[in-house]
């Protein structure tokens, strides 16, 4: 038991050091902590267009680094967080936002998963609707019992069971 606890404690220690590190490099960090906090807030809202499902704050891609530097440059120039986001959307499109707004150009992003789910549900329905019921098919294709088979079944079901006699002697 002590060995299992030691192994578990070691694994927990190793896993505690394996927390993913941020992709931001030291030369990107702004000297003003308030501006750096704003840059991080904006960066977490922007998608890395290379990685596609990571924010630029988490991505190690070169393009994500360039986008992080651009965000910091815009903040240093005096832009508000919304102005920086608007600038990035103007440059890269709505897709650059991790949470894009619902409008006609992004409707497929929002409705796509629902459409795929409904189409899959309909396909499964058609599959089961067109597939013949195997139990009914097997029942219809069976031939009736012959006289000798019927007689054998009647003998099996009408013969006294030896199990009842054996269980009477064994019960206490």
Secondary structure, DSSP 8 states (H G I E B T S, - for coil): -HHHHHHHHHHHHHHHTT----S--GGGS-SSHHHHHHHHHHHTTBB-TTTSSSBTTT---HHHHHHHHHHHHHHHTT--HHHHHHHHHHHH-GGGBTT---SGGGHHHHHHHHHHHHHHHHHHHHHHHHS--HHHHHHHH-----HHHHHHHHHHHHS--HHHHHHHHH--
